[in-house]
Structure formats: C-alpha cells, structure tokens
Amino acid sequence: MANDDDSVAINARGMKCPWPALRAARAMREAHAILIEADDPIAGAELAALSAQHGWDFAAIGQDRYRLSHRVSGSEAHEI
C-alpha cells in the first residue's frame, strides 16, 4: 500500500453525490492512490461501493476523508 505522500489529493467538499465518486473514479484512472475529502453524508458509502466495484482498497481515514488505492498483486508486493 502506498503511503499518503504517493496519493493524489481531491477536494470534493460541498459536492453532492455522485460527484465525489465521479471525481474519484476519474483520478484513479491515472493515480495509484487518492485522498479525497467529501462532506456529503453518503459520500463514504458511495466511495466504498465504487472501490468494491473496481477492486480497489478503501479506507475512511478521518471525518470526511477517504483513501482509495489500487490493490497490489502478489508479484508487485515482493518487488524491490
């Protein structure tokens, strides 16, 4: 799992769903991981569902803050 320094920051505060999830999906096309701030009450559930659908890791890391990242396969996990 990449650390927070490797993550792209996304500010989706003030946006109603589905916009935070759409922003996250677009950012994940090019980033290994994102940190997204979204204050819509259903954003966490939407981002968790998006992550599950795409096979990404998802974590709530504080109030209105979430981390999404691409899963590392076994071979990638052992490369140095």
C-alpha positions in Angstrom: 0.0 0.0 0.0 1.4 3.4 -1.0 1.8 6.0 1.7 -0.1 9.3 1.8 2.8 11.0 0.1 2.1 9.0 -3.1 -1.6 9.9 -3.1 -3.3 12.5 -5.3 -5.4 14.9 -3.2 -9.0 15.5 -4.3 -11.2 18.2 -2.7 -14.9 17.3 -3.2 -16.2 19.3 -0.3 -19.6 20.9 -1.0 -20.3 18.4 -3.8 -23.3 16.2 -3.6 -23.1 12.6 -4.7 -22.5 11.3 -7.3 -19.9 14.0 -7.9 -17.3 12.9 -5.3 -17.4 9.3 -6.7 -17.1 10.6 -10.3 -14.1 12.7 -9.3 -12.5 9.7 -7.5 -13.1 7.4 -10.5 -11.5 9.9 -12.9 -8.5 10.4 -10.6 -8.0 6.7 -10.2 -7.5 6.3 -14.0 -4.0 7.8 -13.6 -3.2 7.6 -9.9 -2.1 4.7 -7.8 -3.9 6.2 -4.8 -6.1 9.2 -3.9 -7.0 11.0 -0.7 -10.4 12.5 -1.2 -12.3 14.9 1.1 -16.0 14.8 0.7 -18.6 16.1 3.1 -21.8 14.7 1.6 -23.3 12.3 4.2 -23.5 9.5 1.7 -20.0 10.0 0.1 -18.4 7.3 2.2 -20.9 4.7 1.2 -20.6 5.7 -2.5 -16.8 5.7 -2.4 -16.8 2.3 -0.7 -19.2 0.9 -3.3 -17.1 2.3 -6.1 -13.9 0.8 -4.6 -15.6 -2.6 -4.3 -16.8 -2.5 -7.9 -13.3 -1.8 -9.2 -11.4 -4.0 -6.7 -9.7 -1.0 -5.1 -8.7 -0.7 -1.4 -10.9 1.7 0.5 -10.3 3.3 3.9 -12.1 6.1 5.9 -9.1 8.0 7.4 -10.9 10.7 9.4 -14.0 12.7 9.3 -14.9 13.3 5.6 -11.5 11.9 4.4 -11.1 8.7 2.5 -8.3 6.9 0.7 -8.7 4.7 -2.4 -5.8 2.8 -3.9 -5.2 0.1 -6.4 -4.6 -3.3 -4.9 -1.0 -4.6 -5.1 -0.8 -8.0 -6.7 1.4 -10.7 -5.1 4.3 -10.2 -7.6 4.2 -6.4 -7.3 4.3 -6.7 -3.5 7.6 -8.5 -3.5 9.4 -6.4 -6.0 12.0 -4.0 -4.6 
